[in-house]
Amino acid sequence: MFGLGSWGKTPERRCRRWALGLGLTLLLPALAWGQSRVWTTESVDTSGMATSLAVDHDGNVHISYGPALKYGFRPADQSHWFTMPIDGRGTNHTSLMLDQQGNPHVCATYAGLRYAHFDGKKWTVDTIGSDYTMTIQYACAVAVAPDGSQYLTWYNIESVSNPHLRYGVLKDGAWMVRTLDWDMQTGKWHSMVLNSQGNPYVSYDAYVKGLLKCAHWDGQNWKIRIVDSRGSHGSDYSIGMGSSIALDLQDNPHISYYTTNELRYAQQQKDTWKIETVDTVSPDHGAHEYRSSLIFDKNGFPHISYENLGVLKHAYWDGKGWRVEVIASSGPVALRYSSMAFDSNRDILYLCYQDAIDGALKVAIGRFIDQPQTNVSQKKMNPK
């Protein structure tokens, strides 16, 4: 396990080992059922963008980020963050996940598509395909199945007239690559997760046609379904930006995503999709502001981090409706690049982001206490 016991034997011992300290404590809105959440903030690094966050079985926190690809590690129940470079090339998107041993796997885009993985002793960085050296931008995703199978997805803009979503699986030391969807401009925003059988689900946009799609590998074939479409749930023109997919305990997919004016939440119910509006957002977003992060807590309730014109928000379902709280206000640094993870053993929520004032990498940590508050804005929704 990648933890404190092995820390001194890994390349991380070359990292700067100082405590970056606790930041300002934030008291934020209440949960239902008589609980409240108290937030504290920790500083990880002096700069940080394109973040991706994960918590292992022991409660250790892992993070990947840019602008040059880096990795951070925080031991459980400590506030010390250890950081180290992985690759000196620039990045505008990272995705991190942990394998069964708790070792991190990271994909990064912009200066080529890179796949970095830590084997317990050292990092290995591979560039996937020489012809993709300068043509991979926006989203990528990485996943590792329980049997060790490794998967990648990315947005291939090499063909300017029809960029599309690509998918790769590592077989016998070589990446087997295919185009997942040839529809017009697919996958500029996408995410991937594996079900309990180790088969991938991918949420992604078909931007030109105004579609949000979900692709699922059933073990033999890819099955692609339309989740939401232009005009089907209101007048919004653009659909599916900044999507994040997660599976519940029954392997049902749930997706958070942006439309022109809304943050929406979709959940599969048998052969249909239930679509809800979580919050309204401004239509004046840039491409990298469309970023949501969806996770479930130990009660099976969804949590979504997202931004709206530089304001970082956290929306969560409390059993009756969606509640929205502000985690960080806007400032001169435009983008938040948020990502979330949940430690179910300790009932702790982690939310990382780029600070609006100085661009530093911060992590907000939400712990639950039995002190109910009342300053919550609640958005009434249909019960689940």
DRENMIDO-494636 format. One record per residue (C-alpha): x, y, z; residue in three letters; residue number from 0. Coordinates in Angstrom, 3 decimals, padded with zeros to 6 digits. Each point is the difference from the previous one (the first is absolute). Layout:
<pts>
X | Y | Z | Ala | NUM
...
</pts>
This chain:
<pts>
000.000 | 000.000 | 000.000 | Met | 0
001.229 | 003.448 | -000.857 | Phe | 1
000.038 | 001.526 | 003.457 | Gly | 2
002.110 | 001.234 | 002.865 | Leu | 3
001.818 | -003.283 | 000.416 | Gly | 4
001.386 | 000.134 | -003.512 | Ser | 5
000.456 | 003.764 | -000.254 | Trp | 6
003.685 | 000.084 | 000.866 | Gly | 7
000.786 | -002.678 | -002.613 | Lys | 8
-001.651 | 001.788 | -002.912 | Thr | 9
001.065 | 002.943 | -002.205 | Pro | 10
-002.254 | 002.198 | 002.148 | Glu | 11
002.812 | 000.253 | 002.548 | Arg | 12
001.561 | 002.452 | -002.452 | Arg | 13
-003.051 | 002.260 | 000.333 | Cys | 14
-000.048 | 003.037 | 002.201 | Arg | 15
-001.254 | -001.263 | 003.374 | Arg | 16
-001.549 | 002.886 | 001.753 | Trp | 17
-003.447 | 000.630 | 001.319 | Ala | 18
-001.811 | 002.512 | -002.095 | Leu | 19
-002.389 | 000.540 | 002.861 | Gly | 20
-003.638 | 000.473 | 000.620 | Leu | 21
-001.713 | 002.887 | -001.696 | Gly | 22
-002.946 | 002.060 | 001.066 | Leu | 23
-002.793 | -002.017 | 001.587 | Thr | 24
-003.287 | 000.429 | -001.787 | Leu | 25
-003.355 | -000.618 | 001.576 | Leu | 26
-002.345 | -000.944 | -002.814 | Leu | 27
-003.637 | -001.067 | -000.254 | Pro | 28
-001.842 | -002.729 | 001.787 | Ala | 29
-000.883 | -003.519 | -000.988 | Leu | 30
-003.409 | -001.537 | 000.492 | Ala | 31
-000.653 | -002.354 | 002.911 | Trp | 32
001.583 | 002.278 | 002.635 | Gly | 33
003.600 | -000.056 | -001.221 | Gln | 34
002.213 | 002.798 | -001.245 | Ser | 35
003.225 | 000.050 | -001.940 | Arg | 36
003.044 | 001.926 | 001.171 | Val | 37
002.536 | 000.802 | -002.693 | Trp | 38
003.689 | 000.679 | 000.372 | Thr | 39
002.470 | 000.728 | -002.790 | Thr | 40
003.536 | -001.239 | -000.557 | Glu | 41
002.618 | 001.296 | -002.426 | Ser | 42
001.613 | -002.613 | -002.241 | Val | 43
002.233 | 001.998 | -002.354 | Asp | 44
000.656 | 003.561 | -001.130 | Thr | 45
-001.752 | -000.685 | -003.310 | Ser | 46
-002.421 | -002.626 | -001.221 | Gly | 47
-002.418 | -000.534 | -002.845 | Met | 48
-001.664 | -002.944 | -001.792 | Ala | 49
-000.400 | -001.910 | 003.255 | Thr | 50
-001.156 | -003.561 | 000.650 | Ser | 51
-000.481 | -001.415 | 003.497 | Leu | 52
-000.316 | -003.484 | 001.532 | Ala | 53
-000.021 | -001.571 | 003.478 | Val | 54
001.355 | -003.513 | 000.582 | Asp | 55
-001.321 | -002.683 | 002.366 | His | 56
002.239 | 001.251 | 002.833 | Asp | 57
-001.223 | 003.591 | -000.269 | Gly | 58
003.120 | 001.361 | -001.717 | Asn | 59
-000.761 | 002.745 | -002.522 | Val | 60
001.549 | 000.115 | -003.501 | His | 61
-000.108 | 002.831 | -002.513 | Ile | 62
001.261 | 000.646 | -003.540 | Ser | 63
000.250 | 003.512 | -001.401 | Tyr | 64
001.792 | 002.422 | -002.317 | Gly | 65
001.118 | 002.244 | -001.610 | Pro | 66
003.022 | -002.314 | -000.238 | Ala | 67
-001.228 | -003.465 | 000.962 | Leu | 68
000.420 | -000.542 | 003.755 | Lys | 69
-001.203 | -002.333 | 002.731 | Tyr | 70
-000.910 | 000.690 | 003.622 | Gly | 71
-000.489 | -002.347 | 002.933 | Phe | 72
-001.515 | 000.616 | 003.429 | Arg | 73
000.187 | -002.759 | 002.636 | Pro | 74
-003.241 | -000.773 | 001.794 | Ala | 75
-000.744 | 002.131 | 003.068 | Asp | 76
002.842 | 002.416 | -000.759 | Gln | 77
000.125 | 003.433 | -001.600 | Ser | 78
003.442 | -000.466 | -001.610 | His | 79
-000.026 | -000.051 | -003.803 | Trp | 80
002.934 | -001.479 | -001.908 | Phe | 81
000.337 | 001.008 | -003.647 | Thr | 82
002.246 | -001.065 | -002.852 | Met | 83
000.279 | 000.489 | -003.771 | Pro | 84
-001.043 | -002.853 | -002.281 | Ile | 85
000.657 | 001.533 | -003.403 | Asp | 86
001.255 | 003.448 | -000.935 | Gly | 87
-002.308 | 000.485 | -002.964 | Arg | 88
-003.074 | 002.201 | 000.300 | Gly | 89
-003.524 | -001.282 | 000.522 | Thr | 90
-003.526 | 001.393 | -000.134 | Asn | 91
-001.764 | -003.107 | 001.326 | His | 92
000.864 | -002.890 | 002.324 | Thr | 93
-001.923 | -003.025 | 001.222 | Ser | 94
001.194 | -002.122 | 002.935 | Leu | 95
-001.198 | -003.333 | 001.299 | Met | 96
001.383 | -002.625 | 002.373 | Leu | 97
000.505 | -003.692 | -000.688 | Asp | 98
-000.743 | -002.821 | 002.452 | Gln | 99
003.362 | 000.555 | 001.712 | Gln | 100
-000.682 | 003.708 | 000.470 | Gly | 101
002.558 | 001.045 | -002.611 | Asn | 102
-000.878 | 003.079 | -002.100 | Pro | 103
-000.575 | -000.017 | -003.763 | His | 104
-000.235 | 003.346 | -001.810 | Val | 105
-000.807 | 001.151 | -003.524 | Cys | 106
000.886 | 003.500 | -001.170 | Ala | 107
-000.692 | 001.951 | -003.184 | Thr | 108
001.305 | 002.997 | -001.952 | Tyr | 109
003.707 | -000.783 | -000.635 | Ala | 110
-000.991 | -003.382 | -001.386 | Gly | 111
-002.099 | -002.647 | 001.716 | Leu | 112
001.993 | -001.341 | 002.922 | Arg | 113
-000.705 | -002.942 | 002.260 | Tyr | 114
001.929 | -000.014 | 003.286 | Ala | 115
-000.147 | -002.785 | 002.560 | His | 116
001.752 | -000.706 | 003.285 | Phe | 117
000.942 | -003.632 | 000.758 | Asp | 118
000.869 | 000.485 | 003.676 | Gly | 119
003.594 | 001.013 | -000.736 | Lys | 120
000.110 | 002.342 | -002.982 | Lys | 121
-002.070 | 001.885 | -002.557 | Trp | 122
-000.157 | -001.096 | -003.619 | Thr | 123
-001.258 | 002.486 | -002.599 | Val | 124
-001.117 | -001.159 | -003.451 | Asp | 125
-001.076 | 002.145 | -002.942 | Thr | 126
-002.878 | -001.779 | -001.719 | Ile | 127
000.588 | 000.093 | -003.748 | Gly | 128
002.621 | 002.186 | -001.673 | Ser | 129
-002.593 | 001.456 | -002.366 | Asp | 130
-001.822 | 001.527 | 002.990 | Tyr | 131
002.956 | 002.065 | 001.161 | Thr | 132
-001.631 | 003.405 | -000.460 | Met | 133
-003.652 | -000.808 | -000.658 | Thr | 134
-001.420 | -001.093 | 003.353 | Ile | 135
-001.846 | 002.640 | 001.976 | Gln | 136
-002.870 | 000.367 | 002.426 | Tyr | 137
-001.197 | -003.174 | 001.757 | Ala | 138
001.573 | -003.377 | 000.596 | Cys | 139
-000.877 | -002.772 | 002.439 | Ala | 140
001.804 | -003.023 | 001.445 | Val | 141
-001.310 | -003.129 | 001.708 | Ala | 142
001.540 | -003.222 | 001.328 | Val | 143
-002.173 | -003.098 | 000.469 | Ala | 144
000.373 | -002.382 | 002.966 | Pro | 145
001.806 | -002.459 | -002.293 | Asp | 146
002.531 | 002.701 | -000.906 | Gly | 147
-001.415 | 000.850 | -003.437 | Ser | 148
000.761 | 003.640 | -000.880 | Gln | 149
-002.274 | 002.312 | -001.980 | Tyr | 150
000.368 | 003.489 | -001.458 | Leu | 151
-002.358 | 002.400 | -001.736 | Thr | 152
000.919 | 003.314 | -001.637 | Trp | 153
-001.205 | 002.662 | -002.409 | Tyr | 154
001.827 | -000.210 | -003.310 | Asn | 155
000.073 | 003.343 | -001.818 | Ile | 156
002.495 | -001.112 | -002.640 | Glu | 157
-002.799 | 000.049 | -002.556 | Ser | 158
-001.108 | 003.618 | 000.287 | Val | 159
-003.091 | -000.597 | -002.122 | Ser | 160
-001.301 | -002.794 | 002.238 | Asn | 161
001.710 | -000.374 | 003.390 | Pro | 162
-001.241 | -002.988 | 001.955 | His | 163
000.207 | -002.185 | 003.085 | Leu | 164
002.692 | -002.689 | 000.065 | Arg | 165
000.276 | -003.056 | 002.245 | Tyr | 166
002.971 | -002.227 | 000.750 | Gly | 167
000.623 | -003.161 | 002.031 | Val | 168
003.430 | -001.415 | 000.824 | Leu | 169
000.385 | -003.546 | -001.371 | Lys | 170
003.254 | -001.980 | 000.219 | Asp | 171
002.038 | 003.156 | 000.443 | Gly | 172
-001.575 | 001.897 | -002.935 | Ala | 173
-002.883 | 002.480 | -000.107 | Trp | 174
-002.915 | -001.168 | -002.137 | Met | 175
-001.701 | 003.193 | -001.165 | Val | 176
-003.337 | 000.704 | -001.657 | Arg | 177
-002.323 | 002.919 | -000.616 | Thr | 178
-002.889 | -000.339 | 002.402 | Leu | 179
-002.455 | 002.303 | -001.798 | Asp | 180
000.389 | 001.453 | -003.515 | Trp | 181
-002.816 | 002.515 | 000.485 | Asp | 182
000.913 | 003.663 | -000.488 | Met | 183
002.329 | 001.386 | 002.693 | Gln | 184
-000.487 | -002.663 | 002.665 | Thr | 185
001.721 | -000.107 | 003.377 | Gly | 186
001.476 | 003.455 | 000.438 | Lys | 187
-001.397 | -000.393 | 003.497 | Trp | 188
-000.187 | -003.555 | 001.321 | His | 189
000.686 | -002.264 | 002.967 | Ser | 190
000.333 | -003.747 | 000.599 | Met | 191
-000.715 | -002.430 | 002.822 | Val | 192
000.036 | -003.801 | 000.321 | Leu | 193
-002.892 | -002.106 | 001.269 | Asn | 194
000.285 | -002.898 | 002.458 | Ser | 195
000.975 | -002.351 | -002.860 | Gln | 196
002.805 | 002.326 | -001.084 | Gly | 197
-001.811 | 001.156 | -003.162 | Asn | 198
000.164 | 003.710 | -000.916 | Pro | 199
-002.744 | 002.594 | -000.173 | Tyr | 200
000.797 | 003.286 | -001.756 | Val | 201
-002.061 | 003.196 | 000.097 | Ser | 202
000.682 | 002.508 | -002.760 | Tyr | 203
-001.430 | 002.765 | -002.158 | Asp | 204
-000.788 | 000.095 | -003.710 | Ala | 205
000.270 | 003.757 | -000.013 | Tyr | 206
-001.046 | 000.836 | -003.558 | Val | 207
-003.242 | -001.960 | 000.297 | Lys | 208
-000.694 | 001.131 | 003.555 | Gly | 209
000.103 | -003.450 | 001.625 | Leu | 210
001.195 | -001.582 | 003.220 | Leu | 211
000.826 | -003.674 | -000.540 | Lys | 212
000.927 | -002.982 | 002.150 | Cys | 213
002.030 | -002.904 | -001.427 | Ala | 214
000.264 | -003.347 | 001.785 | His | 215
002.144 | -003.016 | -000.828 | Trp | 216
-002.042 | -003.102 | 000.911 | Asp | 217
002.914 | -002.402 | -000.424 | Gly | 218
-000.599 | -000.558 | -003.716 | Gln | 219
-001.240 | 003.243 | -001.557 | Asn | 220
-000.285 | 003.709 | 000.615 | Trp | 221
-003.536 | 001.188 | 000.658 | Lys | 222
-000.574 | 003.736 | -000.492 | Ile | 223
-003.074 | 001.802 | 001.283 | Arg | 224
-001.144 | 003.611 | -000.154 | Ile | 225
-000.510 | 001.380 | 003.516 | Val | 226
-001.101 | 003.561 | -000.746 | Asp | 227
-000.495 | 001.970 | -003.207 | Ser | 228
-000.528 | 003.548 | -001.191 | Arg | 229
-003.554 | 001.121 | 000.670 | Gly | 230
-001.140 | -003.094 | 001.900 | Ser | 231
000.189 | 001.596 | 003.469 | His | 232
-000.321 | 003.704 | -000.650 | Gly | 233
001.359 | 002.421 | -002.569 | Ser | 234
003.747 | -000.323 | 000.708 | Asp | 235
001.976 | -000.296 | -003.223 | Tyr | 236
003.239 | -001.591 | 001.236 | Ser | 237
-000.121 | -003.285 | 001.918 | Ile | 238
002.485 | -002.250 | 001.778 | Gly | 239
002.994 | 002.192 | 000.799 | Met | 240
002.212 | -000.829 | 002.993 | Gly | 241
-001.594 | -003.381 | 000.671 | Ser | 242
000.940 | -002.277 | 002.902 | Ser | 243
-001.300 | -003.560 | 000.314 | Ile | 244
-000.341 | -002.164 | 003.118 | Ala | 245
-001.703 | -003.336 | 000.692 | Leu | 246
-002.175 | -000.792 | 002.997 | Asp | 247
000.125 | -003.271 | 001.932 | Leu | 248
-002.278 | -001.620 | -002.590 | Gln | 249
002.340 | 001.046 | -002.839 | Asp | 250
-002.526 | 002.551 | -001.284 | Asn | 251
001.703 | 002.998 | -001.667 | Pro | 252
-000.500 | 003.560 | 001.244 | His | 253
001.379 | 003.035 | -001.861 | Ile | 254
000.494 | 003.661 | 000.890 | Ser | 255
000.432 | 002.432 | -002.892 | Tyr | 256
-000.503 | 003.533 | -001.253 | Tyr | 257
-002.444 | 001.368 | -002.514 | Thr | 258
-000.064 | 003.582 | -001.265 | Thr | 259
-001.718 | 001.301 | 003.138 | Asn | 260
-000.148 | -002.905 | 002.468 | Glu | 261
001.916 | -002.576 | 001.958 | Leu | 262
-001.951 | -003.227 | -000.467 | Arg | 263
-000.009 | -003.449 | 001.555 | Tyr | 264
-001.075 | -003.148 | -001.866 | Ala | 265
-000.589 | -003.436 | 001.467 | Gln | 266
-000.890 | -003.145 | -001.880 | Gln | 267
-003.237 | -001.648 | 001.095 | Gln | 268
-000.405 | -003.261 | -001.915 | Lys | 269
-000.352 | 001.015 | -003.655 | Asp | 270
-000.426 | 003.735 | 000.549 | Thr | 271
001.973 | 002.904 | 001.391 | Trp | 272
-001.338 | 002.320 | 002.676 | Lys | 273
001.281 | 003.567 | -000.528 | Ile | 274
000.081 | 002.632 | 002.764 | Glu | 275
001.174 | 003.606 | 000.150 | Thr | 276
002.387 | 000.461 | 002.914 | Val | 277
000.875 | 003.684 | -000.454 | Asp | 278
-000.092 | 002.783 | -002.565 | Thr | 279
003.313 | 001.190 | -001.494 | Val | 280
001.156 | 002.798 | -002.253 | Ser | 281
000.226 | -000.706 | -003.739 | Pro | 282
003.286 | 001.957 | -000.174 | Asp | 283
002.399 | -002.867 | 000.745 | His | 284
003.303 | -000.829 | -001.662 | Gly | 285
000.788 | -003.581 | -000.990 | Ala | 286
002.024 | -000.784 | 003.132 | His | 287
-002.619 | 001.435 | 002.359 | Glu | 288
-002.327 | -002.865 | -000.921 | Tyr | 289
001.162 | -002.446 | 002.625 | Arg | 290
-002.116 | -001.933 | 002.491 | Ser | 291
000.992 | -002.767 | 002.401 | Ser | 292
-002.590 | -002.532 | 001.229 | Leu | 293
000.406 | -002.392 | 002.933 | Ile | 294
-002.248 | -001.865 | 002.473 | Phe | 295
000.220 | 000.108 | 003.783 | Asp | 296
-000.437 | -003.004 | 002.291 | Lys | 297
-003.790 | 000.478 | -000.034 | Asn | 298
-000.056 | -000.227 | -003.782 | Gly | 299
-000.811 | 003.713 | -000.393 | Phe | 300
001.660 | 001.872 | -002.908 | Pro | 301
002.371 | 002.939 | 000.407 | His | 302
001.083 | 002.255 | -002.874 | Ile | 303
002.746 | 002.609 | -000.114 | Ser | 304
-000.175 | 002.567 | -002.792 | Tyr | 305
000.714 | 003.641 | -000.743 | Glu | 306
-001.960 | 002.927 | -001.349 | Asn | 307
002.023 | 002.990 | -001.213 | Leu | 308
002.755 | -000.755 | 002.505 | Gly | 309
-002.241 | -000.788 | 002.987 | Val | 310
000.670 | -003.536 | 001.247 | Leu | 311
-003.143 | -001.777 | 001.174 | Lys | 312
-000.941 | -003.296 | 001.595 | His | 313
-003.472 | -001.457 | -000.588 | Ala | 314
-001.261 | -003.024 | 001.900 | Tyr | 315
-003.220 | -001.976 | 000.321 | Trp | 316
-001.156 | -000.191 | 003.629 | Asp | 317
-002.784 | -002.537 | -000.502 | Gly | 318
-002.641 | 002.622 | -000.751 | Lys | 319
001.527 | 002.478 | -002.416 | Gly | 320
003.168 | 001.482 | -001.428 | Trp | 321
001.939 | 002.367 | 002.230 | Arg | 322
002.678 | 002.343 | -001.281 | Val | 323
002.843 | 001.635 | 001.908 | Glu | 324
002.851 | 002.280 | -001.048 | Val | 325
003.468 | -001.384 | 000.732 | Ile | 326
002.122 | 002.809 | -001.483 | Ala | 327
-000.852 | 003.363 | -001.516 | Ser | 328
001.277 | 001.376 | -003.289 | Ser | 329
003.157 | 002.053 | -000.473 | Gly | 330
002.640 | 001.039 | -002.523 | Pro | 331
000.923 | -003.641 | -000.791 | Val | 332
-002.886 | -001.142 | -002.186 | Ala | 333
-000.096 | -003.812 | 000.207 | Leu | 334
-000.605 | -002.268 | 003.010 | Arg | 335
000.767 | -003.457 | -001.530 | Tyr | 336
-001.790 | -001.801 | 002.839 | Ser | 337
-000.034 | -003.715 | 000.788 | Ser | 338
-001.559 | -001.967 | 002.873 | Met | 339
000.553 | -003.226 | 001.914 | Ala | 340
-001.664 | -001.569 | 003.043 | Phe | 341
001.533 | -001.953 | 002.871 | Asp | 342
-002.923 | -002.210 | 001.016 | Ser | 343
001.863 | -001.524 | 002.967 | Asn | 344
000.484 | 003.407 | 001.627 | Arg | 345
-003.025 | 001.731 | -001.520 | Asp | 346
002.180 | 002.775 | -001.461 | Ile | 347
-000.505 | 001.875 | -003.265 | Leu | 348
003.034 | 001.372 | -001.868 | Tyr | 349
-000.318 | 002.705 | -002.664 | Leu | 350
003.103 | 001.372 | -001.724 | Cys | 351
000.154 | 003.164 | -002.102 | Tyr | 352
002.162 | 002.820 | -001.299 | Gln | 353
-000.149 | 003.054 | 002.242 | Asp | 354
-001.643 | 003.056 | -001.576 | Ala | 355
002.451 | 002.489 | 001.503 | Ile | 356
003.475 | -001.423 | -000.595 | Asp | 357
-000.544 | -003.208 | -002.009 | Gly | 358
001.212 | -002.222 | 002.855 | Ala | 359
-001.251 | -003.580 | 000.266 | Leu | 360
-002.383 | -000.371 | 002.946 | Lys | 361
-002.018 | -002.862 | 001.462 | Val | 362
-003.209 | 000.647 | 001.934 | Ala | 363
-000.775 | -002.717 | 002.549 | Ile | 364
-003.559 | -000.497 | 001.217 | Gly | 365
-000.608 | -001.824 | 003.288 | Arg | 366
-003.401 | -000.658 | 001.539 | Phe | 367
-001.042 | 001.073 | 003.498 | Ile | 368
-003.295 | -000.057 | 001.911 | Asp | 369
-000.593 | 003.756 | 000.032 | Gln | 370
-002.877 | 000.793 | -002.364 | Pro | 371
-000.043 | 003.387 | -001.713 | Gln | 372
-002.669 | 001.705 | -002.046 | Thr | 373
001.797 | 002.165 | -002.593 | Asn | 374
-000.478 | -002.412 | -002.870 | Val | 375
-001.454 | 000.794 | -003.375 | Ser | 376
-002.056 | -002.993 | -001.115 | Gln | 377
-001.157 | -000.644 | -003.548 | Lys | 378
-003.217 | -002.001 | 000.028 | Lys | 379
000.106 | -002.949 | -002.346 | Met | 380
-002.090 | -003.048 | -000.662 | Asn | 381
000.820 | -002.782 | 002.503 | Pro | 382
002.289 | -002.703 | -001.289 | Lys | 383
</pts>
